[in-house]
Each structure stands twice: as C-alpha cells, then as structure tokens.
Amino acid sequence: MRQQLQGAELPEPATWWLYLLACKDGRTYAGIAIDVDARFRVHASGKGSKFTRANPPLAILGARQFATKSEALQAEAALKKLQRPEKLLWASQWPHAVNAHPV
C-alpha cells in the first residue's frame, strides 16, 4: 500500500535488515542493507567494504528485519560487540532464507 501526500504517491518505507556473513578467513562480518542478497553479491564481487575485499564472504549466516534504519544500526553496533560464539548463536536464531525479503 502506498502513502499519499497531497495527491503525490510516496514509496513504501524500506525494510532494513541486519545480516551476518561468514568470511573466507574464518571471521564474521555484520552489516545492514535493504536487500541482503544483493548486498552479499556486492561484497562477493569485492566492492562491498574494505573488510570483505580482504576477506571475501562465503555465506550469509543470518539476517533479521527491522522497521527503520536507525533500529538496524543500533542492532548492528550491539552485534559487533559480541564474541564469535554469541554472533553465531544470533545467526542461528535468525537464519537467512535466500530471496526471503525482496525490496
């Protein structure tokens, strides 16, 4: 459903996702995106972030949906503070289904 403001259609608010990647060197990478699958492809192509250029991603371990970018950024900061076992536990609670969250 689209919102209307004085006769003009506004796009639907975007759904933001926090995701956790498994990388080639054994470490994990956390980030946020509107389309996790597309962002994974960017990371895998070597154009996503400095970290994933040096440590290519192997898989999306988990992804959790948030209503706003602000909420996703706050959750990302909290996730990045966790130790590896806790990050993996987080991912097991929010398994990623390919193409489960289209734009």
Beta strands, then each sheet from edge to edge (+ up, - down):
strand 1: 3-5
strand 2: 8-10
strand 3: 16-23
strand 4: 28-33
strand 5: 57-66
sheet 1: 1+ 2-
sheet 2: 4+ 3- 5+
end
